[in-house]
């Protein structure tokens, strides 16, 4: 049975530039898509957040550049928490899938690899 499930991931950008935000976001989305055999038609919505030190570009631009044309996309900022991971891009993908929750594979890349260990993945 096809249901809507949430798929999470995070990464960090090397700097607050358009190029760095787009590069990091494309890498993250590519890894999530490959690991979960995502088809663009299965993606209902994607919510991106960045830490407040990333303002040069919307991560959603990367998704559009990758052909994610029909998914609803939204961007926002994370809470400004002391000792939070800097230059962090997080994503929550809502997708239509037949997979069980334990079959979905998250990806935490670059400096975001430690978020799961620290319990800072945001949900």
N, C-alpha and C positions, 0 to 999 in steps of 0.2 A: 504494500500500500504506500502510495506517495504521500509524504507529509512535509511540512516546512520545518527545517532544523537550522540552528545557528552554528556557524563555523567561525572560530576565532584565530587570530594570528597577530603578530607584531614584529616590528623591525625598528631600526634606527637609521636616520640619515646622517651622512658625514658632515653636512653643514646646512645652514639655512639658505639654500639656493634652490631655484626652480629645478635645475638639473639633478641635484642630490635628492630632493623629495620625490621626483618622478622616477629616478633610477631605483631607489629603495622600495618604493611602492610597487613598481612593476616586478621587481624581483620577488617580493612577498606574494603578490597575487599569482604570479607564474608558478611559484612553488606550491601554493595552496591548490591551484587548479590542477596541476600535474598529480599531486599526491592524492587528490580526491576525484579525479577523472571528471572535473566540472565541465559542463557545457554551458555556454552563455545563456541559452534558453532556460536553463534550470535556476538561474539566479534571479530571485525576486527583488532583493534590495541589498544595498551595501552601505554600512555606516562606518565612516572613517573618523578617527580622532587623532589629533596631534597634541603634543605637549606645547605649551605656550611659547616656546622658543622657536617653533617652526611656523613661519608666516609667509614664506616666499611663494608657495603654490598650494593649491588644493590637491590632496591625494586623489580625489575623484577624477582629475584630469588624466591621470595615468590609466585608470580603468577605461575611460572613453577611448584613449589612444590604443588600448589593447582590443578594442572592439566590443566592449561591454555597453552596447548602445541602448538596450531595452530594459536594463535594470534601473530601479530607482536608486540614486546615489545621494548621500548627504555627508557633510563634513562638520566637525565641531572640535572644540578644544577640550582636553582632559582637565581635570581639577589640578590646581597648582599645589601639589603635595610636597612637603619638605622631603628631601632625599629621593625624589622620584627619578625615574630614568630620563635623562635629557634627550632631546631630539628624537623622540619616540613617535612612531606612527602605529596606531592600532586599527584593526579592522574587525568588523562583525558582518559576516555574509549570511543572509537569510536565503536558503535554497530549498527547492523542491527536490526531494530525494526519497529513494526507497531504502537507503542505508539506515542502520540503527545508529544511535548516538555514539556508541563505542567504535564504530567503523570509520567515523570521520577523523581525519588527521590534521591537527593544528600545526602551525609552523611559527616558531619564534626565532628570528634571525638576528645576526649581528649583535649589537649591544642589548637587544631585547631577550636574548637567550636566558638571562638570569631572572626574568620577570616571574616565570612559573615557580621557580625555587623560592622567591621572596614573597609569593602570594600577592603580587602587584598587577596581575593580568587584567584586573578590572571586571571580573565576572566570568 
